[in-house]
Amino acid sequence: KKRENGDRIREVENGSTTGGASGETTVVYKRLAELLANKRKSPYNTTLAWMRCHISFALMKSTISCIRGSRVRRRRHTDMGIATEVAESNLIINP
């Protein structure tokens, strides 16, 4: 049954239930990280790790907001730069 539903979802709905990112998503992440690293003159691997971390937290925050409902929240936006945020968050970066 799982195989039948998986085939239908892939063929008819062009989706997946595995929860992983597709090959196209990986290409987009890498390209965006390359452009952002060049723009900010920061290392590519640091930029990619920072970008993935930010996207993960944004998705998690939106999911939590959908589950519990929105509340009035204070908007706190800081633009410290990639290097500062990576250092402060103790983000582990594999070269």
C-alpha positions as CSV (number, residue, x, y, z in Angstrom):
1,K,0.0,0.0,0.0
2,K,2.8,2.4,0.9
3,R,4.5,1.7,-2.5
4,E,1.2,2.3,-4.4
5,N,0.6,5.6,-2.6
6,G,4.2,6.6,-3.1
7,D,4.1,6.0,-6.8
8,R,0.8,7.9,-7.1
9,I,2.2,10.9,-5.2
10,R,5.4,11.0,-7.3
11,E,3.7,10.5,-10.6
12,V,0.4,12.4,-10.3
13,E,1.1,15.0,-7.6
14,N,4.8,15.4,-8.3
15,G,5.6,15.2,-4.6
16,S,7.3,13.1,-2.0
17,T,6.6,11.9,1.5
18,T,10.2,11.2,2.6
19,G,10.7,14.6,4.1
20,G,14.0,15.2,2.4
21,A,15.1,18.0,0.1
22,S,15.1,17.2,-3.6
23,G,18.1,17.5,-5.9
24,E,16.8,20.8,-7.3
25,T,16.6,22.2,-3.8
26,T,20.2,21.3,-3.1
27,V,21.3,23.1,-6.3
28,V,19.3,26.2,-5.4
29,Y,20.8,26.3,-1.8
30,K,24.3,25.9,-3.2
31,R,23.8,28.7,-5.8
32,L,22.3,31.1,-3.3
33,A,25.1,30.4,-0.8
34,E,27.7,31.0,-3.6
35,L,26.1,34.3,-4.5
36,L,25.7,35.4,-0.9
37,A,29.3,34.4,0.0
38,N,30.6,36.4,-2.9
39,K,28.5,39.4,-2.0
40,R,29.4,39.4,1.6
41,K,33.0,38.2,1.1
42,S,32.6,35.3,3.5
43,P,33.6,31.6,3.2
44,Y,31.2,29.5,1.1
45,N,30.9,26.6,3.7
46,T,30.1,29.1,6.5
47,T,27.5,30.9,4.3
48,L,25.8,27.6,3.3
49,A,25.6,26.3,6.9
50,W,24.3,29.7,8.1
51,M,21.7,29.8,5.3
52,R,20.5,26.3,6.0
53,C,20.2,27.1,9.7
54,H,18.2,30.2,9.0
55,I,15.9,28.4,6.6
56,S,15.4,25.5,9.1
57,F,14.5,27.9,11.9
58,A,12.1,30.0,9.7
59,L,10.3,26.8,8.7
60,M,10.1,25.6,12.3
61,K,8.8,29.0,13.5
62,S,6.1,29.0,10.8
63,T,5.1,25.5,11.6
64,I,4.8,26.3,15.3
65,S,2.8,29.4,14.5
66,C,0.4,27.3,12.4
67,I,0.0,24.7,15.1
68,R,-0.5,27.0,18.1
69,G,-1.9,30.0,16.3
70,S,-0.3,33.4,15.8
71,R,0.2,35.7,18.8
72,V,1.3,39.3,18.8
73,R,5.0,39.1,18.7
74,R,7.7,41.7,18.9
75,R,9.8,41.9,15.8
76,R,13.5,41.8,16.5
77,H,15.6,42.0,13.4
78,T,19.4,42.1,13.7
79,D,21.8,42.1,10.8
80,M,25.0,41.2,12.6
81,G,26.6,39.5,9.6
82,I,27.1,35.8,8.9
83,A,30.5,35.5,10.7
84,T,29.1,37.0,13.9
85,E,26.0,34.9,13.9
86,V,27.9,31.7,13.2
87,A,30.3,32.5,16.1
88,E,27.6,33.3,18.5
89,S,25.5,30.3,17.7
90,N,28.4,27.8,17.9
91,L,27.4,26.4,14.5
92,I,29.5,23.4,13.6
93,I,30.7,23.8,10.0
94,N,32.3,20.9,8.1
95,P,34.8,22.1,5.5
